[in-house]
Amino acid sequence: MSPSPSLRMLVDGDLPKPGDTEALVVLFDCRHCMAFRDEATNLLSPAERQRSLRFRQPQHRDEYVIAHALWRIVLAEMLDTSPTHVPLASTSHGQPCLPGTGYATSLSHSGGQVAIAVARTACIGVDIERSPPRAGMQDLLKVVCTPEESHALQCLPPSVRDDAMLALWTRKEAVLKAFGVGLLVAPSSIAADAGVSISPPPLAADAIACIVRELMLPTGWVGALAAPEVITGLRLHWLSTQWRHASEDRPAM
């Protein structure tokens, strides 16, 4: 008799482990997994369950539960443990961490799509967003951009400006996550050119310089990954057949 479907079967031991100099980004559509909400809830820590109850919209609450449960399942595969024993914690600034494991991890979700990043390194940050953006991005120029970035965007044709702005926003989010500060640091205070070494802001003075790379995602999504320079390889793995159901290796630079 075939085993009953479960959330864990999406991973089912088929997840590639990243090497010492590569990052793994796992992507999936959590809206395909809502039938496993009860199973997912049981995999969360008490703190995660409490946080899930803060969402007013049931859809947002369910997406949080599924995303965090699959996050734990993915990390359990990396650490050869069970999802409930994954030592997923947070720093004082809210950066997820895996103390005592040698791994760093990051999570991003938007519109039901989820990205989980993991690597054997000190820090990592990932961000994904829907494209085109749901609202115009021009009002965010002063909030997000350095003066140089703002000038470069204004020089672009209006037809591509919002897309370029959204790609920049994902790079900013990814690198600020990697530095463990998030929006405690103004995005406009730090440049986020792809492929260039970025020094940490004063609030994260002890952090390691990172390089941010754009993710090659299907039409309708943009994303970025930030990690220390030692991470030179990037592997994308789709759990959902919505995008692809295979692993793909490519150099990070």
Secondary structure, 3 states (H helix, E strand, C coil): CCCCCCHHHHCCCCCCCCCCCEEEEEEEEHHHHHHHHHHHHHHCCHHHHHHHCCCCCHHHHHHHHHHHHHHHHHHHHHHCCCHHHCCCEECCCCCEECCCCCCEEEEEEECCEEEEEEECCCCCEEEEEECCCCCCCHHHHHHHCCHHHHHHHHCCCHHHHHHHHHHHHHHHHHHHHHCCCHHHCCHHHCCCCCCCEECCCHHHCCCCCEEEEEECCCCCEEEEEEEECCCCEEEEEECCCCCCCCEEEEECC
